C-alpha cells in the first residue's frame, strides 16, 4: 500500500535552497514516506489531527497524512528554528 506524496512549489523552493547534502537526505526521507508515512522517529504534532514531523539534522519536514485517500502532503521543510513559526 503506497501513498502519493505531494510537494507544493513553495515547499520545493524551501528544499532547493538547502545545502546540497541536506537536500539529498531530505528528498530521500520524503520518498520513503510513500512506503511508510509514519517511520521510526516521526513525531505527531500536538493540536493537529494528522500532522507529523521528521528530523533531518537541524532541519524538519512537516507533513500531513490522509489515510483515506492515501496522500502525504509536505507542508514545510525548514531549519528547526523556523519551521514552527506562523503555522496553522
Residue pairs with C-beta under 8 A, 6 or more apart in sequence:
1 70
2 34
2 35
2 70
3 33
3 34
3 35
3 37
3 65
3 70
3 71
3 72
4 34
4 70
4 71
4 72
5 30
5 31
5 33
5 34
5 71
5 72
5 73
5 74
6 71
6 72
6 73
6 74
7 15
7 30
7 74
8 73
8 74
11 74
11 75
11 76
11 77
14 76
14 77
14 78
15 23
15 26
15 27
15 77
16 23
18 26
18 59
18 77
22 56
22 57
22 59
25 56
25 57
26 56
26 59
26 61
26 77
29 39
29 54
29 56
29 61
30 61
30 74
32 39
33 39
33 63
33 72
34 72
37 52
37 65
37 72
38 52
38 65
39 54
41 54
41 55
42 52
42 53
42 54
43 52
43 53
43 54
43 55
44 51
44 52
45 51
45 52
45 53
45 62
48 64
50 64
50 65
50 66
51 62
51 63
51 64
51 75
52 62
52 63
52 64
52 65
53 60
53 61
53 62
53 63
53 83
54 60
54 61
54 63
55 80
58 79
58 80
59 77
59 78
59 79
59 80
59 83
60 76
60 77
60 78
60 79
60 80
60 83
61 74
61 76
61 77
62 74
62 75
62 76
62 77
62 83
62 87
63 72
63 73
63 74
63 75
64 72
64 73
64 75
65 71
65 72
66 72
66 73
75 87
76 83
76 87
77 83
